[in-house]
Amino acid sequence: MTARILVVDDITANRRLLEAKLQSEFYEVALAQSGAEALEQAASWSPDIILLDVMMPGMDGFETCRRLKADPALMHIPVVMVTALTEASERVRGLEAGADDFLSKPVDDATLFARLRALMRVKQVQDAWRLRAETARDLGFEAPEAPDAGVAGTHTLVLSCGQEGAGIVAALRRDGVVVESFDTAETIWARLNQGGVDLAILCLPEEGGDTLRLASRLRANGPTRDVPVILVARPSQRALVLRGFDIGANDHVLMPVDPNELRARARNQIRRKRYQDRLRAELDRSLEMAVTDPLTGLRNRRYVRRHLDGLLRGGDVAVLILDLDRFKPINDTWGHNVGDAALREVANRLRVNLRAADVVARWGGEEFLVVMAGAPSEYAMLVAERLRDAIGGTPMQLGPVEISATASIGVAVAPCGSDSDAVIGAADAALYRAKAAGRDKVYMANAGDFERTAAN
């Protein structure tokens, strides 16, 4: 797994040493010797991860990290602080500035590369969601509001931490986190699959087996794949922690657990998950909007055409084209606001009179198109009559205005393999005959309608 790594350190020897180590593992490396240069390089080179020295003259690592995380264009880049400082208070300070982890000098190679691999996995997933969300915004879909920066009300699960457990639970609850504790891997696994989990904290036993297998199951299981995992370990369990990173753990904290460090690491992981959840929701929302008619909430023309194409490859399909009769006088008499309200009411009446598997779309103006898979001619005509009655049988009460409307419907039933344009054209031809016959009628397409459409 290659990546672009920006190394920031004011001491030339340190920069060159890290550069050599990273290049030996085929990473692309850029160097910066100050905080200001790091900000410039991050903006121009777009690194995947930044290794940031803490003790630098002028702008130190903490301030550099804060500025990186305050820039919307750079905030998604993971930052690992490289420091000779060992106090927990310094780690907390860095985590609160936005750092993703710490490496102690002299940097241990195995730890360095395990952390890089773990951070790259997370970043690649987030980059994919971010790119899709940006594409949606470029198409004109507005982004939802950013999630709350606080973590109160989020849900964390804790697995068997022995004497440390009570302190872990108490520390998290200070931030308003809802915490549930479990004694076995199977009980926490069952809870994880119920959903609604923002973070899992797993304490490693001496051998680590069941807990690491649980972490692996989390990453292999769709519903739990994105739940961040923090490992709690003894200093002697370094090899297990590194193995955990390769399996899919996101972070770790060593015993005895410093409550403030744990809280800072938990907040960072929960916020990252919220950011990813927001990107996913933004994409889902934009995709939904891309296939939805904004006025009626029905599917739009683009969606229903592709849906019809797919259905015709697998079986017989009935298509109904419905057009509201004499709709223009409604707009002319009552105005377009009332006309729009009438279209929404018609959409609702169509929706509640169709099966869940049927697709109804706004075809354009006051026309609607219904697609029904596997519907024979008799059933298609029965549904069309029901829809005609649903629209014309009861006046529409639109605020203070009561409006009566009728609809003409053309029906076409086509066998598997038919061309969608031919089916729609045949239904449209039947609709024109219904209009010509006096409106408020349902007509079935005949063989000649299909032939004329195919000829055109």
Phi, psi and omega in degrees: 000104180272163181197167176261119184244128174260120179259124183240116179199139181279350180259122185302316183299321179295318179298313184294323180295313178295322178301314181296317180298315183291318180292332177294338176258015173070027170278148169277135188231137169235154185239146174219144184250008178205165177297318180297317179293326178297318179296319179295314180296320180298320181288323186269330188256341180053065178291161176275327180215146177243124172263114194239118175292144182278309188270095177228146178292156181073247179276110182282179184296325180297313181293321178300316180296317179301318181290324176298314184285343178275348181266117182303332181281344185240348190297338182279352182281121177297141179239125175248120179275134179251119190211153172269353180286135184244353183290142179299326181297327178288322177296318179298318179301317179292318179297320179290337175282348177115002180295147179268333177192177180232145169236134181270141175278142352290142187288126176280128186299314183298318179294317180304308186287329175296317180293321178298317180297316181296315180294324180293324178299314180295316183294322180297320178295313181294324178297321180296314179295320182295318180296318179295320179295320179295322177298318178297319179294323178297333179276000174104006180271127183287145178282146175288169179297148178294146179293157178300137181288338179286163181244006179300136179090350177285162187246125179238137176252138182239129180256118169027083179254015175055227182294333179286342188302314182298320179293323178295313180298315181297320180297315182293323181292340175298334178265009179080015179284138175275119187244134172238135182252144181224150184261338183229158179295325182291321180291321178289327178297318178298319179292321180301323183284351174282345178085180179073025182252131181259340183198143173239128176249117186244121178271131183277125170287180185304316183270335175080353190305296185299322183291318178291325175297323177297316178300321178294319178296323178303313184286336181272351186255124185307308183296338183248002189301327186261006178285120179292148183235128172248127176268139173249123188219162173278155179303331181285352184261030182306317182296322179292321178298315179297321176297321178299321177298319180293329179286328179141006176294149183263330186200174177209160174219142184263149173280148352293136188286125172278119186303320183290323177294317179301314181299318181295317179293320179296317179300317181298317181292320179294318179295322179295319178296319178298320179297316179293319178299322179295318179298318180295315180296323179296319179293314180302318181294318181292322177295320178298317180294328182293337182246013185242138173286122187293335183280313188260342185079001175281171173295157181260179186299317182300315183294313187292330176295315180293322178297316179297317177304316181294318180295321182293341176282346185240352182175186179286150183219139173255136179238131177242128172250123184243131179232129179290134183280135175047053182281332184302318178300334177295313178296318183292325183276315189252349181096163185290333177297316177292321177300317178296319178297323178295319178296321178294321179295318176300317179301317179297318180294323176294315184300315185283351180252016177236161176288159179298329182281344179282149179246127176242134184226154170278119186274334180152136180058240179253025177257142178231150180233132179243134178240126182232119180284137173065023182266118176289171186300317183297316181293319180299319178292323178298316179295317180299319178295322178296320180291321178299316180291325180297327181276313187267346186285335183226131177300155179263124177266107184247084186066231179281354186257133173249127185232138172254138180218153175233168181221144171255143187225133171251137185238136174223134177242125186236144178283164178307137178093356179292159177277133184297323178298322180293320181293313181296319179297321179293317178297323179294321178296320178294324178298318180296324177293323177297320177296316183292334182277004177120002179069172182055043182223164176241128178235143177264137177294147177248178183300325180295327178297319179293319182294317180294321178295317180296324180292328181281000000 
